[in-house]
Structures are given as C-alpha cells and as structure tokens.
Amino acid sequence: MKIGRAITEGGSIIWCAKEDDNNIYKFDPNKKSLGECVKIKKLLPPVEPTKIVAVGLNYRDHAQEFNLEAPKEPIIFLKPPSSIIGPDEAIIYPKGVRRLDFEAELAIVISRRCKDITFESANDYILGYTCFNDVTARDIQIRDGQWTRAKAFDTFAPIGPWIVTDIKDVGNLKISSKLNNEVKQSSSTSNMIFNVYSLVSFISSIMTLEPSDVIATGTPSGVGSMSPGDVISIAIEGIGELKNRVIKG
C-alpha cells in the first residue's frame, strides 16, 4: 500500500492511500483502514516528522568515488523539519550559495516510538519507505567543515511522493537520480554499508525515534550540482519518483 498526505479539491488536508486500482482513498493512520474514494488537488510531504536523521557516506560506490575509507559505524547528522517540501514543490537556491547539489536517498519512516531496539526487531518499527533528496550547499559544507548549515536551509529536504509499506526486499532496490531527464546517479540499495535495520537500531541507541520521524539512508555515487530552472527527480524501484524544480532565491 502507498500512503501519504494531500489537499483535496475541497481544500481539506487528509491522509490518503493508493492501492493497485490507482484510485485514491481517505486513510485512517490510527486504524490503518481505507475510507471513501477521493479526488485530490495536490500531494503534500507524506510525513510531518519531529526530526530527520540523515546518514553520510553510506554507499560503497560513493566512498570509492571520493577515495574515502568506509566508516566503521554510521555517520549521522540532523536536518530540521522546516527543510521539508513535498513532490513538485520548488527547491530554493539560496542567495550566496555557489554550488547546490542533489543527493538521491531512500528514506525510512518510523511507525511508533522506539529506543534501544535490536537489529532483529527494527522492522517492527518501520512504517514504510519513500524517496528523499538531501539537498546540500556544497560550498558551505566544505567551508564550514561540518554539515548543519549546508543541509538545513528551507526546501533542502524534498520527500515523497508516497510512503510504501510493503517493500519485500529493501536491501536490493534500484535507486537513481535524473537532472533534466539525464541520469546522474544509478545504483542499488545493496551497495549500502549499513542496511536499514542496522541504521534504525543504531540511531535508536542514541535518540528516541518518534512516529513519522525520517531516516535518510545516504546517497550513492554521482552526486552533482543543480541550477535555477533545473528539474531533479529521484526514483527508487517499487517506491516511485520524486520531482522538484530549482528556483532562484
């Protein structure tokens, strides 16, 4: 099942779901039940997290691309909820930024509160998966020597379009990015250094994860720069495609 949030043609904000028939239905996230068929005007970001925990250098091909040694444990940082935008919303190229990069990522969405969970039980706390773009002001990241400012601007966390709840083999999904329809990244989640269950367990040993929190699991090789007017799309097998246009700030 695909679940998300949307604005209806009547202007209401609702949880909604899609099944195989491609119709969109109202969705009750508490009862996990479908309601009546609805027409929507716009998809919203599928979650409203308390935090976004992102993982750096988590693909073998990305580490090799920069001649870096694979980390011994996950490297994590935070992006603020204020950076989130949904599908088809604009990424704002901030004034003063000299290089703005895309990073295609698989995102984990947490289903319920958890702390200190094991690798074996991690799947019990995952609602599903979605597409994520870890937009980065690369020049600022290099200049600062740490990542917070470079990755925290408003609009720097495109996510969506749907959360997919029934992925059978999350460890072997094709992941790619296209800039103006030209393929820039093409890899597989099988190239992750730390898989999704390891990440949920590791991060929950540090901080309590709340329902709808997002874990962005890192990007493969091929990251590159964007300019105002560009359209960047992130596609993950079995999940969908997230598109956003870059505009001048």
Phi, psi and omega in degrees: 000146174251126179236152181192196179231148184206163169259127179282169177297338177274356176097002179276147174264125185225158161280142181216168182213152174238140173240196187296336183280357179070359171289156178250132184238152168299148183225134175260107184291338179282313180272349183054045183235151179271146175248215184287157175290137183227159172253132183249153178266323186201136171281140176257171170307135188288350179219159171236084186282160170281336180199156172244116177260118183251152184243130179261148173053055184248012175239134181301319182291330178289319177297317180295324181302325182253014179054043180251149177284141178297135181294152179280335175215160185301138173264118185240154174210171183245143167245142183282150176303335180292348179274353186285136166225164181260186178298141178069005172275162187272135167275124182268123177278106188294149175297138178090347178278134183261335177215123180244120186250152170262153174214109180287130182216149168275132178248137174265136174248127183279140184267325183208163185301137179209150178208136176056046180270157181274164173304317185293331182261359187302320182299334180292347183248010180256120176287317182172198187224151179211176179272149183214145176237110180276077182297135189222130170278093191296322180296323178290320178302316180293318183291320183283329184080357171217174202252351191300304185297320185293337186243008190248359180300152171306140179079006184272014178222065173299138183213146177131199001279335183229156167266123179260125190262352189232046175284125185277320183228079184292344181274008181210059180248138173291136178227136184209164170227149175231134174250115184052044178072006176260125182295128179246323178235140177207111185207198179216149177295348175293344178273002176297141175283316177242122184283176189298323182288322175299319182293315180298316179297313182298311183294322179291343175284346181257316185219152175289130176262134184254161176306135181079358173298151185244135170245115176269122199267012178102167186238147175281184180294161175101009179300151182203184188263156178237157177229159176305135183099341179289153171244123179249133178233138178246125182235136177229130181306130177079355183245312178138198184226133180249120181242140176212146177259145177267132176234158181286134180275000000 
